[in-house]
Amino acid sequence: MTATAARRRAVAALDPRRPATTASTRLATDYIDIYYLHKDDRDTPIAETVGAIGDLIRAGKIRYFGVSNYRGWRIAEVVSECEAQGVPLPVVCQPYYNLLNRMPEVEILPACDHYGIGVAPYSPIARGVLTGKYAPGADARRLARRAQATGG
């Protein structure tokens, strides 16, 4: 297999159209409201990803899309490619953001503000740490096993 053929095969395997179609079938709906690109795929050119998202929007399979775990500069690249291809911009960004991890304030939140992208952070309570669930100095492994055993 040539390198070009291998690349096409790899891109096809990561085609965002496939999970969108599978999800809409599994959910018994004709469309997905917001389709998230959950991880920046640096091996696939952004033009291909944005093109596939545009195809999904035009086909009515998704209404909007968002990004998750994208750096601020990469959000700018996505926006630029959307504008170049005439694809609607992402409507939401989903960074890992809470009182213990405020790094998104450095570049992600300013990028979202600049481009008019909403923010819906994940793990706002730092995976339970900010709830007071874990006592200072407690053995986290023991607590996790106990929580798993009790369903809590």
N, C-alpha and C positions, 0 to 999 in steps of 0.2 A: 504494500500500500504506500502511495506517495505521501509526502508530508502534507500536501494540500488536501488530499483525500482524507487523511487522518484528522486534519483540522476541521474539515466540513462535518465529519462524523461526530467529532467532539462537540462542535457548536450545535448540531442537531440534537444531541443528547441533553444539552443544557438549554434548549429552546424554551423560553418562557411561555410559549403558546401551549405546550403540552400540559404543564401543571394547571394552567388556567382552565383548559378544557376539562381535564380530569376533575378538578375541584367543582366546577359548575355542574358536572354530571353527578358527582357524589352528593352535592348539596341540593340536587333537584331544582336547580334554577337555571335560567337562561344567561345570566350574567353575574359577574362579581362586582360589588360596589367599589372596593379599593383593593388593588392587587399590589402587594409589596414586593419589591426587590430586596430580599432580606440580607444579602451579602454582596458586596462589590466583587464581581467576577472580573479580575484583572486580566484573565486570559482571553476573554471575548471582547472584541472592539466595542466601545460604547455605542458606535453607530449601529451595530447589529442589534444590540439590546434595545435601544430606543426605537429602531425600525420595527422590531417584533412587538414592542408595546404599542406603537402606532397602529400596527395591523390589528391587534386585539381590540383597541378602542374603536377603530373604524368598522370592525366586524360586529361590534356590540357585545363582545364577550366580557369586556371590563368597562367600567364607567370612568374610573380614575386610577392613577397609580401613585405609589409612594416609595420611598427608599428607607432602608434601615441599615445601620452600621456603615454609613458612607461618611467619609471625611468631607470637610467643608469645600476643599478644592475640587473634589470629585462631584459634589452636588453642582458646583458651577459648570463642570464639564457636561453633566447630564442636561442641565438647563440649556446650555449653548447648543447641544446636539438636538434637543427638542425643538428649539427655535429654528435651527437649520433645516430640519425635516418637516416642520409644520405639525409637530406632535404636541398635544397639550402638556404643560409642565406638570411635574409631580405636585400633588396637593398636600402631602404630608411627609414628614420625616420622623423616624422612630429611633432616637438615640438611647443608649444606656445612660440614664441621667437621674441623679438623686443627690441628696445632701452629702453623701460620701464620695460621689464621683461627679464633679462639676466641670470636667474637661470639655464637655460640649459647649460651654460658655465661651471658650476660646475661639473656635472657628465654625462649629456646626450651627449654633443658634444665630450668630450674625449672618451666616450665609442664608439660612432659612428666612430671617427677617428681610434681608435684601431682596430675595426672590419671591417673597409673599407665600412661602411654604409653611403650612401649619406644623406644629410639633406635638407629638403624642409619645412621651417617653415611656420606655419599658423599665420595669423594676424600680419604680419610684420609691419603694421602701427598702431598697438594697437587699433584695431577696430575704426579707424578714428581719434583717439586722436592726432597722430603725423602729421596729415595733416594740422593742424591749423583750422580745422572745428569748434572746440569748443573753445570759448573765455574763458580765465581764469575767474573763478567766475560765469560763465553762468549757468543757470538752465538747467541741462542735460535733465530732463524730458520734459520740454517745447520744447527744441530743437529737441528731438526725435519725439515728437508729430507733430511738424511743418514739419520735414523731411518726416514723414510717410504720412502726408496729401498732401504734394506736390510731393511725389514720389521720393524725393531726399534723 
